[in-house]
Amino acid sequence: MLTRCMARQMVLVGFLQAQNCTNLPASWRHPESRIDFLSADYYAEIARILEAGKFHLAFFDDRLAMPDRYGNDHQHAVEHGIRCVKLDPIVTLMVMGMASERLGLGATCSTTYYEPFHVARLFATVDLMSGGRAAWNVVTSLNDGEAFNMGHAEVMEHDLRYERADEFMEVVLGHWNAWEDDALIVDKQSGRFADGSRVHRLDHAGRFFRSRGPFTVPRSAQGHPVIIQAGQSGRGRRFAARWGEVIFSTAADLASGKRSYAALKQEAEHAGRDPRQMKICTLVMPVCGATRAQAEDRMAIIKQLPVEIDALSLLAEAINFDVASKGLDEPFTQAELESISGLQGIRDRVLAASGKSNPTVRDFVQFSARGTVEGAVVGGPREVADFLEEQFAEGACDGFVVAATHVPGAYADFVRWVVPELQRRGLYHLEYEGPTLRENLGLSLPPRP
């Protein structure tokens, strides 16, 4: 165990999906997984477990299509349960909000297929209904399946999606800042509801959007929802550094995590932001128990769950390329690598990790770890806490996005065994700091321009 004394404490985020499995598509096969994922109680129980563990935030990842890029067909996803059921994350988020009091509530919504006013009103309303606990995960969407479902012929070009997203953010924040904090009066005796001079119209006219206003939702106790981002490509990282307040990251090892962390903080400074107002959280999949031996027994069961099609399907979905068109050991051509329009960060990571200029499909499966339990942290409370402490103390992250091998047991195990050990070491808070998500994350109230 590291003995370094640290004043700062780590952030914990529960990585959720409103679907038939976790981010691990094989999780539904686990003998302890609940199968009532279409019920409200399923999500309510997750909320209660995460809040018992004082998690800062429960966050829903989302896509607007089931994985159907592999073979350009959906049947394999349905047959194998590969993220084929996808509920609306905002509705499921409200179920979790009703089952909790302090837990932050985050959901994904795409800037590519929605209008800024709609997204601004939706999340501002969630923020008010939850007492200032809302967060919006900003994504640009990534593959043709989503485009087809939303009435488009193909996905928008990668960098253009981010240009559109930059303007989308300007419009959303402009609307969120329309109401001054003291605009509401609600004086029945005088008959004066609000000060009209303190509610402002946006009148935005840009390259991608026109939005007049005035906005119809006053600011919440935390100002406006927290912004989550997870851009991994070069353009995505610039976007994250400009707008993100909670950043999701991945790292192959401690050294790469430290480099990525430092680069993102520096990028935020270049964007004129205080890097302390950005919490970078690394993805981790813990498999824990009362002892290391118990955790290893559990991991032995989990390792038997994934099948090859899980990885191939999620890989094709993520990079927006039909890997069924190639043999497992057939190298990608340079033109094919350049054509990848989905998560370009995966391509870049595979190129770096494999050391090959033309990696094969098998290399992509191995080094992207899509649909597998590769890299899971296995151990008792001390071993898992040691790993998290090292990453946190050595400057690779400000906290962790905790992924589950099965629901709800994986979260319950982490809360039962690992959270108390982190608290004992002074690395993690004993209680929530306040009622709003910003207070609990240590983020400042956003000023209104």
Legacy VTK file of the C-alpha trace (Angstrom):
# vtk DataFile Version 3.0
C-alpha trace
ASCII
DATASET POLYDATA
POINTS 449 float
0.000 0.000 0.000
1.195 3.530 -0.775
1.635 5.702 2.307
1.663 9.114 0.622
-0.513 11.644 2.440
-2.880 13.363 0.030
-5.378 16.120 0.680
-7.365 15.432 -2.460
-9.853 12.579 -2.663
-10.850 10.464 -5.611
-14.046 10.661 -7.638
-16.082 7.513 -8.312
-18.499 7.193 -11.232
-20.770 4.205 -11.877
-20.610 3.252 -15.575
-24.148 2.217 -16.571
-26.187 1.225 -19.617
-29.966 1.284 -19.985
-29.807 -2.038 -21.773
-29.753 -5.807 -21.347
-26.083 -5.899 -20.282
-23.346 -3.709 -18.867
-20.576 -2.359 -21.095
-19.441 -6.010 -21.038
-21.906 -7.633 -23.477
-21.491 -11.060 -21.858
-22.619 -9.777 -18.466
-26.227 -10.921 -18.989
-24.924 -14.517 -19.064
-23.495 -14.247 -15.531
-25.381 -16.551 -13.148
-25.938 -13.681 -10.678
-27.106 -11.056 -13.188
-30.631 -9.774 -12.770
-32.636 -10.308 -15.930
-35.432 -7.800 -15.227
-33.553 -5.017 -17.020
-36.871 -3.759 -18.421
-38.157 -2.911 -14.933
-37.869 0.280 -12.888
-36.737 -1.649 -9.803
-33.642 -2.884 -11.661
-32.335 0.682 -11.991
-33.606 1.762 -8.595
-31.560 -0.968 -6.907
-28.412 0.130 -8.749
-29.016 3.692 -7.545
-29.431 2.556 -3.944
-26.208 0.532 -4.068
-24.154 3.342 -5.623
-25.499 5.902 -3.163
-24.691 3.577 -0.249
-21.124 3.604 -1.586
-21.167 7.421 -1.780
-20.536 7.330 -5.547
-20.431 10.840 -6.954
-22.218 10.017 -10.176
-24.208 7.323 -11.973
-23.689 7.739 -15.688
-25.497 6.166 -18.647
-23.525 5.488 -21.799
-25.723 5.291 -24.894
-25.842 4.681 -28.639
-28.745 5.337 -30.992
-28.531 1.903 -32.625
-27.850 -1.675 -31.631
-24.512 -3.078 -32.893
-25.251 -3.949 -36.532
-22.057 -2.952 -38.324
-20.595 -6.486 -38.250
-21.779 -8.098 -41.480
-24.081 -5.076 -41.826
-26.761 -7.068 -40.023
-28.361 -7.029 -36.573
-29.271 -10.694 -36.086
-26.007 -11.653 -34.397
-26.501 -8.857 -31.845
-30.020 -10.017 -31.038
-29.100 -13.722 -30.885
-26.154 -13.127 -28.533
-27.636 -10.247 -26.515
-24.915 -7.818 -27.576
-26.341 -4.496 -26.354
-29.443 -5.079 -28.470
-31.952 -3.667 -25.953
-31.421 0.063 -25.475
-33.872 2.099 -23.410
-33.943 5.872 -23.267
-31.307 6.835 -20.664
-33.045 10.032 -19.526
-36.186 8.165 -18.456
-34.213 5.465 -16.631
-32.115 8.219 -15.058
-35.231 9.731 -13.500
-36.076 6.356 -11.955
-32.647 6.403 -10.311
-33.166 9.994 -9.216
-36.345 9.032 -7.401
-34.505 6.215 -5.613
-31.644 8.426 -4.377
-30.991 11.798 -2.726
-27.344 12.735 -3.370
-26.187 10.520 -6.224
-25.288 12.488 -9.370
-27.310 11.591 -12.462
-25.610 11.611 -15.861
-26.831 10.567 -19.308
-25.619 10.657 -22.886
-27.210 12.783 -25.604
-25.783 13.304 -29.093
-24.973 16.698 -30.586
-25.179 15.193 -34.079
-28.861 14.252 -34.115
-30.614 16.624 -31.724
-31.235 20.362 -31.507
-29.454 22.462 -28.858
-32.631 24.026 -27.432
-34.168 20.580 -26.906
-31.082 19.188 -25.150
-30.688 22.345 -23.054
-34.291 22.192 -21.847
-34.186 18.428 -21.235
-31.103 18.453 -19.010
-31.981 21.729 -17.281
-35.292 20.149 -16.307
-33.591 16.992 -15.001
-31.268 19.265 -13.018
-34.173 21.044 -11.357
-36.173 17.864 -10.737
-33.155 16.236 -9.066
-32.165 19.233 -6.937
-29.020 20.049 -8.905
-27.636 16.556 -9.545
-27.701 16.346 -13.350
-24.850 15.815 -15.809
-24.831 15.614 -19.603
-22.397 13.337 -21.418
-21.720 15.111 -24.709
-21.128 12.751 -27.640
-20.981 13.266 -31.391
-22.193 9.727 -32.336
-19.942 7.485 -34.326
-21.381 5.033 -36.839
-23.681 4.569 -39.792
-26.251 2.560 -37.808
-27.031 5.612 -35.697
-27.180 7.796 -38.812
-29.665 5.424 -40.496
-31.931 5.407 -37.441
-31.939 9.193 -37.285
-32.753 9.721 -40.961
-29.285 10.286 -42.414
-27.529 8.465 -45.253
-24.229 8.111 -43.359
-22.426 9.327 -40.290
-21.011 12.844 -40.495
-17.239 13.149 -41.043
-15.262 12.881 -37.797
-13.790 16.381 -37.395
-16.914 18.027 -38.804
-18.937 16.350 -36.043
-16.747 18.112 -33.492
-17.024 21.470 -35.252
-20.791 21.116 -35.081
-20.507 20.025 -31.433
-18.485 23.134 -30.517
-21.263 25.365 -31.804
-23.868 23.102 -30.163
-22.157 23.726 -26.803
-22.134 27.480 -27.360
-25.886 27.443 -27.958
-26.702 25.157 -25.014
-24.603 27.160 -22.571
-26.052 30.363 -23.978
-29.546 29.138 -23.162
-28.515 27.817 -19.736
-27.201 31.285 -18.905
-30.324 33.114 -20.110
-31.884 33.448 -16.649
-30.015 35.448 -14.050
-30.018 33.833 -10.625
-32.311 36.480 -9.088
-34.710 36.777 -12.023
-37.573 34.955 -10.264
-39.667 37.063 -7.859
-42.987 35.158 -7.535
-44.656 37.847 -5.437
-48.381 37.118 -5.280
-49.234 40.389 -3.556
-47.615 42.619 -6.180
-48.520 40.245 -8.967
-44.951 40.311 -10.236
-43.653 36.874 -11.269
-40.134 37.722 -12.468
-37.858 40.554 -13.584
-38.109 40.556 -17.369
-34.847 42.490 -17.724
-32.990 39.563 -16.123
-34.088 36.978 -18.690
-32.108 37.272 -21.905
-32.625 36.159 -25.471
-29.779 34.327 -27.186
-30.364 35.243 -30.852
-27.752 32.761 -32.095
-27.127 32.460 -35.825
-24.140 30.314 -36.755
-22.798 27.852 -39.281
-24.867 24.902 -38.040
-27.600 26.319 -35.814
-30.064 29.139 -35.409
-31.715 29.480 -32.007
-33.485 32.581 -30.791
-34.685 32.069 -27.233
-35.457 33.217 -24.639
-34.870 29.963 -22.796
-37.759 28.622 -20.723
-36.009 26.969 -17.735
-34.391 28.956 -14.872
-30.997 27.931 -13.509
-30.736 25.233 -10.851
-28.999 25.155 -7.471
-25.771 24.119 -9.219
-26.085 26.696 -12.007
-26.381 24.214 -14.825
-25.692 20.489 -15.397
-22.134 19.202 -15.200
-20.560 18.508 -18.609
-19.120 15.017 -19.182
-16.883 14.212 -22.135
-14.786 11.284 -23.326
-13.065 12.392 -26.534
-10.001 10.226 -27.189
-8.862 11.288 -30.674
-6.779 14.417 -31.127
-9.825 16.472 -32.110
-11.902 14.838 -29.399
-9.339 15.699 -26.734
-9.365 19.356 -27.770
-13.147 19.326 -27.467
-12.963 17.666 -24.038
-10.372 20.154 -22.809
-12.516 23.096 -23.915
-15.840 21.960 -22.468
-15.526 18.896 -20.218
-15.819 19.066 -16.428
-15.721 15.293 -15.902
-13.543 13.525 -18.478
-13.630 9.772 -19.017
-10.317 8.274 -20.105
-8.668 4.919 -20.727
-5.029 3.973 -20.268
-3.069 0.816 -21.043
-0.719 1.366 -18.093
0.360 3.875 -15.464
2.876 5.651 -17.694
0.414 6.247 -20.531
-2.224 7.325 -18.022
0.115 9.952 -16.573
0.961 11.270 -20.046
-2.693 11.481 -21.026
-3.641 13.162 -17.739
-0.919 15.793 -18.028
-1.737 16.469 -21.686
-5.442 16.983 -20.986
-4.790 19.325 -18.076
-2.348 21.313 -20.209
-4.848 21.447 -23.063
-7.440 22.851 -20.654
-5.009 25.583 -19.599
-4.414 26.447 -23.256
-8.184 26.788 -23.626
-8.181 29.358 -20.831
-9.654 27.063 -18.198
-8.602 26.234 -14.653
-7.449 22.574 -14.917
-8.571 22.019 -11.337
-12.147 22.415 -12.614
-11.744 19.232 -14.664
-11.956 15.766 -13.090
-10.287 13.081 -15.228
-11.602 9.599 -14.418
-10.071 6.384 -15.741
-12.125 3.351 -16.706
-11.640 0.371 -14.392
-13.381 -3.014 -14.185
-12.910 -4.438 -10.674
-13.535 -8.056 -9.737
-13.387 -8.124 -5.965
-14.274 -10.181 -2.942
-13.474 -10.566 0.735
-10.110 -12.098 -0.216
-7.934 -12.330 -3.305
-8.737 -16.046 -3.572
-12.463 -15.334 -3.577
-12.015 -12.656 -6.256
-9.985 -15.043 -8.420
-12.735 -17.649 -8.152
-15.225 -15.047 -9.331
-12.957 -14.041 -12.187
-12.741 -17.660 -13.329
-16.519 -17.618 -13.847
-16.470 -14.249 -15.616
-13.721 -15.316 -18.030
-15.982 -18.045 -19.387
-18.752 -15.618 -20.367
-17.436 -13.702 -23.451
-17.540 -15.245 -26.925
-15.632 -14.114 -30.007
-18.623 -12.488 -31.702
-18.957 -10.082 -28.735
-15.567 -8.553 -29.469
-15.976 -8.521 -33.257
-19.404 -6.911 -33.072
-18.402 -4.161 -30.672
-15.199 -3.502 -32.608
-17.108 -3.046 -35.875
-19.603 -0.756 -34.130
-16.935 1.384 -32.483
-14.699 1.993 -35.501
-17.607 2.060 -38.004
-15.969 -0.573 -40.190
-17.334 -4.016 -41.084
-14.566 -6.301 -39.830
-16.588 -9.296 -41.125
-15.282 -8.273 -44.558
-11.745 -9.285 -43.528
-10.048 -12.381 -42.160
-8.950 -12.331 -38.539
-5.288 -12.262 -39.524
-5.670 -10.021 -42.561
-3.949 -6.629 -42.143
-5.852 -3.396 -42.609
-4.712 -1.434 -45.620
-3.641 2.170 -45.165
-6.768 3.329 -46.975
-8.959 1.260 -44.615
-7.224 2.683 -41.542
-7.755 6.205 -42.841
-11.425 5.450 -43.546
-12.188 4.684 -39.886
-14.685 7.356 -38.884
-15.875 6.042 -35.537
-13.709 6.079 -32.423
-10.413 7.062 -33.986
-8.824 6.881 -30.551
-9.188 3.081 -30.727
-7.337 2.982 -34.048
-4.548 5.171 -32.669
-4.263 3.066 -29.516
-4.062 -0.189 -31.498
-1.403 1.234 -33.810
0.698 2.297 -30.821
0.203 -0.881 -28.753
0.731 -3.350 -31.618
3.739 -1.557 -33.042
2.404 -2.330 -36.521
1.635 0.163 -39.249
-0.974 -2.254 -40.645
-2.478 -4.218 -37.741
-4.826 -7.140 -38.338
-8.387 -7.597 -37.142
-7.009 -9.888 -34.430
-4.669 -7.070 -33.321
-7.647 -4.721 -33.092
-9.552 -7.252 -30.984
-6.560 -7.829 -28.707
-5.454 -4.251 -28.132
-8.865 -2.582 -28.091
-10.203 -5.189 -25.600
-13.727 -4.599 -26.899
-16.203 -7.027 -25.351
-13.634 -8.721 -23.104
-12.566 -8.649 -19.451
-8.921 -7.967 -20.317
-7.394 -5.517 -17.873
-9.854 -6.256 -15.063
-8.466 -5.530 -11.601
-8.846 -8.714 -9.554
-8.312 -8.938 -5.808
-9.480 -8.484 -2.270
-10.051 -5.023 -0.764
-6.341 -4.346 -0.275
-5.210 -5.399 -3.756
-7.913 -3.434 -5.592
-7.392 -0.371 -3.377
-3.614 -0.579 -3.957
-4.150 -0.419 -7.721
-6.573 2.511 -7.499
-4.355 4.391 -5.060
-1.298 4.059 -7.259
-3.121 5.421 -10.317
-4.589 8.268 -8.275
-1.488 9.185 -6.265
0.912 9.032 -9.214
-1.102 11.543 -11.241
-2.795 9.317 -13.805
-6.345 10.362 -12.835
-8.621 12.160 -10.389
-10.870 9.144 -9.976
-12.438 6.166 -11.693
-15.329 5.148 -13.907
-16.280 1.803 -12.386
-17.579 -0.734 -14.925
-19.504 -3.818 -13.815
-19.007 -7.425 -14.877
-22.617 -8.108 -13.865
-25.505 -6.201 -12.257
-26.082 -5.502 -9.471
-23.561 -7.823 -7.807
-20.374 -6.236 -9.139
-21.356 -2.825 -7.782
-22.439 -4.335 -4.467
-19.111 -6.176 -4.109
-17.155 -2.981 -4.787
-19.203 -0.995 -2.274
-18.940 -3.744 0.338
-15.236 -4.493 0.049
-13.305 -1.709 -1.679
-15.053 1.518 -0.661
-14.404 1.021 3.099
-10.721 0.344 2.372
-10.416 3.537 0.313
-12.158 5.473 3.090
-9.843 3.972 5.720
-6.866 5.265 3.725
-8.339 8.753 3.497
-8.597 8.516 -0.283
-12.372 8.701 -0.524
-15.038 10.758 1.196
-17.041 9.382 4.098
-20.117 11.468 3.281
-21.471 13.616 0.498
-20.314 17.219 0.771
-23.641 18.747 -0.230
-26.894 18.289 -2.112
-25.614 19.179 -5.606
-23.320 17.266 -7.909
-20.943 20.223 -8.241
-20.514 20.432 -4.477
-19.718 16.732 -4.266
-17.236 16.895 -7.158
-15.561 20.017 -5.793
-16.470 22.023 -8.911
-17.215 25.736 -8.699
-20.648 27.170 -9.442
-20.446 28.206 -13.109
-20.513 31.985 -13.484
-23.213 33.518 -15.650
-21.586 35.685 -18.346
LINES 1 450
449 0 1 2 3 4 5 6 7 8 9 10 11 12 13 14 15 16 17 18 19 20 21 22 23 24 25 26 27 28 29 30 31 32 33 34 35 36 37 38 39 40 41 42 43 44 45 46 47 48 49 50 51 52 53 54 55 56 57 58 59 60 61 62 63 64 65 66 67 68 69 70 71 72 73 74 75 76 77 78 79 80 81 82 83 84 85 86 87 88 89 90 91 92 93 94 95 96 97 98 99 100 101 102 103 104 105 106 107 108 109 110 111 112 113 114 115 116 117 118 119 120 121 122 123 124 125 126 127 128 129 130 131 132 133 134 135 136 137 138 139 140 141 142 143 144 145 146 147 148 149 150 151 152 153 154 155 156 157 158 159 160 161 162 163 164 165 166 167 168 169 170 171 172 173 174 175 176 177 178 179 180 181 182 183 184 185 186 187 188 189 190 191 192 193 194 195 196 197 198 199 200 201 202 203 204 205 206 207 208 209 210 211 212 213 214 215 216 217 218 219 220 221 222 223 224 225 226 227 228 229 230 231 232 233 234 235 236 237 238 239 240 241 242 243 244 245 246 247 248 249 250 251 252 253 254 255 256 257 258 259 260 261 262 263 264 265 266 267 268 269 270 271 272 273 274 275 276 277 278 279 280 281 282 283 284 285 286 287 288 289 290 291 292 293 294 295 296 297 298 299 300 301 302 303 304 305 306 307 308 309 310 311 312 313 314 315 316 317 318 319 320 321 322 323 324 325 326 327 328 329 330 331 332 333 334 335 336 337 338 339 340 341 342 343 344 345 346 347 348 349 350 351 352 353 354 355 356 357 358 359 360 361 362 363 364 365 366 367 368 369 370 371 372 373 374 375 376 377 378 379 380 381 382 383 384 385 386 387 388 389 390 391 392 393 394 395 396 397 398 399 400 401 402 403 404 405 406 407 408 409 410 411 412 413 414 415 416 417 418 419 420 421 422 423 424 425 426 427 428 429 430 431 432 433 434 435 436 437 438 439 440 441 442 443 444 445 446 447 448
